[in-house]
Every structure is written in C-alpha cells, then in structure tokens.
Amino acid sequence: MPDDFSDLIPRFDLRGMDLQLDRMRHALDELGFPCADVPAIQVAGTNGKGSIAAFLSSALQRAGIKTGLTTSPHLVNWCERIRVDGGMIAEAELRSRLVAQRKICERNKLTPFEQLLAVAFEYFASNQVDVLVLEVGLGGRLDATTAHPKRPVIAMASIGMDHCEHLGHTLRAIATEKAAVISPGATVVSAYQDPAVAEVLEAACRQQQARLAWVEPLGCEWNLGLKGVMQRSNAAVALGALHALDGLGWPVPEAAIRTGFAETRWCGRLQTVHWKSLPLRIDGAHNPAAAVQLALERQSWPGEQLGVCWILGIQAHKQAIAMLQSLIKPADQIWIVPVPGHSSWDRATLVEQEESWGEQMHQSSSSEAALETIRAQGPWPDPFPILAGSLYLIGDLFSRCLVTAE
C-alpha cells in the first residue's frame, strides 16, 4: 500500500480551505526561496489545467529541458503531485522532506497543498530543473503557486463556474480571481472563453501590460495522446505557452512538441479502463462546464441515442443539478453513488429537485456495487458505462485496484 503520509499531512476536512499568500511566502523565505530564479509556466483556469500541464511537461521533456511539474489533486498517491521529467518523487524522498520542513510548516500553518508545494520547490532546486510547470490549485489570486516570483507565461484553461463558495457566484467574479495570477509583462495564452471571461482577461492584461494570445484548437493533423475534442483546445494553449518560452531562452522544437503531445498521458480524463475485463469510461468532470463538454463528447459514441449508463458520484457542494441537466437524456440510466470520504449528493435529494429523473435514477452504495448491478442486468451495455463526477471517485477505483488502464 502507498504511504498515506497521514502523520505529516493533515486531513483536508480538518484544515479546510484557507486561501492566502502570506503563509507560503514566509515559508519559502525561510527555505531560501528555492527555484526563485527558475521560470515557471503557471497553468490557471477551471477545466483542463491538468491536461495542459501534462502536454507541457511531455513536450518539454522531449525537448531535453529538465522540467519540474506540480499538479493537484492526486488520484492515488501524494507523490503524483511532484514530478521531474515525468517521474514522481519517491515516497521515501517525500517523507524525508516533509519531516525536514515540519517546523517551518507548523510555524507558518501551511495547508496540505502548501506543504506539498514547499517540498516541490526544494526538490526541484535539488534536481536543478530548467523550467517549472505549476498547476494552480484553486482560484489564482491567493493560490500558493502565485507565490512563485517568476511566472512569465500563464497558460489559461477554460474558466467556468466552480468553487463558488470560495471564488464568487458569478462568472465574472470567478474570472477576476483567476486573472489575478497575471504578472506584469507576462504572456497569457488562452483558447476560447465565455465573453464575460474574455473581457476580464483582456482588462487584466491591459492593466499589467501583459500580452494576451488567443489560440484556436489544434487540427486533426496533430496526434494527441489525450482523447476528446476539448483536448485540442488544451493542446493549443500548451503550444502557445511553449512558443512563449522562445523569448526566455528555451526554444522548443516543433518535432519535440509533436512527439510530446502524442505521448501525453493523464489518468482519469475521458479514459477507457477495464473492470473485470469489461470496458468502462471514466472522466473527472465535476462542474457544469465540464459536464457540458462531456455531453458533447457522448455525441461521438456509437449508439448513445439509445441510452447511456452513468455511474455518478458528486460532492455535496458541487452544482449537481446543472451537471445532470447537461449530461442526462431520457433513455439513460443513472446510478448515484457516494464519493468515498466526502459528503455527496444522493438520489432522493436529486429527484426531489427534478422529479423527471425518478424512473431512470437509482441509488447504489458504491461504484463497484453499481457496476455489479449493471452486469447482472444482461449483456454489457454498448456504449459501455461511464463513471464521472469526481476525481476522488476515480482515485478510489485505482487505489483499490478495481480497474486497469488500457
């Protein structure tokens, strides 16, 4: 079993969400601000951050540029969040660094996300990385990654409604929090955004005298390692960010980019896995904007008009009604399951708000129980079932070795 680091990293529900920059800056200052002079591509936005970061890391690695990558959340192991040239930090290394930084973390009251990021910066410094790829955890203005002083390139993923309890209840408010990562003179790369978001980004770039580059989705001549139409926009943002590195002294040849993009892998994003040798789709869509994209993807699944089997686990603070309104069609069957370790929506609450789902929606005790029920009903569905709603739900499947990747 992987080390859960529970003696060093407090449970999220004990610490909660606490966004501010001072803690992280003070902690990094005590550590001697490791990697302060290393340029970073900061990946901000709502949906697609992890995919963009994965494209960037893969291409940079192919170009021979030593890269430190931080991402969140992890699916199975905390070590997934800290990588050098694609390789995760070893469990023993992570543990020893957490122990070494314990007093600094306690003194500055760092959150788990901040603890991991402080370790990452020291680990990257010891590995003498050339470039950083920093995925924003939540928001932007007060996200710990924004404490890094050298962020000349901002890769902006699609911005939508999520974490409203922390970032605001309008798209403009959320975009304002995320656009606050833009540093003076930076290059900001974005694919299509909602007009309200685009207006906020343009205003922020003017204020910071930053360059804003809008990019179009990559065409079919680009072979991408990640499936889905939206990945063509994510890859275009990554491509624009890589081009922006040219002026910083890190040119990335197109051949390395193409090879890196084709080799990119990112677990849990529109991925086909197998449960007991039966095919299953999984996707981390957990907010309304991601649900809209997933609904578009289903249109390419042969036979989807006859109905799709959904296994959905959605945390209680998420906008489940809006998500289901995008995903569900009358011929579909839905199994609602709890997200392990998290307060979750249940069938009764959902049907109470939308009675029309009553006949097609079922409650199940777990994703595994739902899969067993589907299998017992007869031939395995075609298109095969899809499990979505939370990366924590997907992580639980992998951690218990219930599914295997293709």
Secondary structure, DSSP 8 states (H G I E B T S, - for coil): -----TTTS--HHHH-----SHHHHHHHHHTT-TTTTS-EEEEESSBSHHHHHHHHHHHHHHTT--EEEE-S--SS-GGGGEEETTEE--HHHHHHHHHHTHHHHHHHT--HHHHHHHHHHHHHHHTT-SEEEEE-SS-STT-GGGG-S---EEEE-B--S--HHHH-SSHHHHHHHHHTT--TT-EEEE----HHHHHHHHHHHHHHT-EEEE-----TTS--SS-STHHHHHHHHHHHHHHHGGGGT----HHHHHHHHHH---TTSSEEEEETTEEEEEE---SHHHHHHHHHHHTTSTTGGG--EEEE--BTTS-HHHHHHHH--TT-EEEE---TTS-B--HHHHHHH-GGGTTTEEE-SSHHHHHHHHHHTSS--SS--EEES-HHHHHHHHHTT--EE-
